[in-house]
Amino acid sequence: MATAARRAHGTLLKIHDGTSTYTTIAEVLDISGGGYEVQTEDATSHDSGGWYESAPVIKKGQEVTFDLLYSSATTQDTLETDQANMTLRLFQIVMTPANGVTDTRAFAAYIKNIEYSLPVAGLIRASVTLEPSGAVTKTIS
């Protein structure tokens, strides 16, 4: 049986310009995150029969981390500016289309961290962490 797994190559990470347009962030390499987690609280009581019980209380967007090849692209400058100004920005992860179907994750986030790698023999890279605030939505189109 042939696999139905989808390739990741070609996935786009987009940033909103603050008015009407999403623009692809230049030179993005690996991307992780984009989902959400359900946070729980201990609900164990004397009635629990000696077993731990938990109850879901809130959903939280997962951090999104990505690496990029550092350049003078405007989208990369926006990341640095947004971090300095603590700006909440809209983002999209647009996964590679399969069979004409595109899976998009959209969320608002702050730039939590930008860390640079400056090897003696190599390209300048940056590792960026986005901290979502609010809902993470999934759209299939």
Buried (B, 14 or more C-beta within 10 A) or exposed (E): EEEEEBEEEEBBBBBBBEEEEBBBBBBBEEBEBBBBEEEEEEEBEEEEEEEEEEEEEEEEBBBBBBBBBBBEBEBBEBBEEBBEEEBBBBBBBBBEEEEEEEBBBBBBBBBBEBEEEEEEEEEEBBBBBBBBEEEBEEEEE
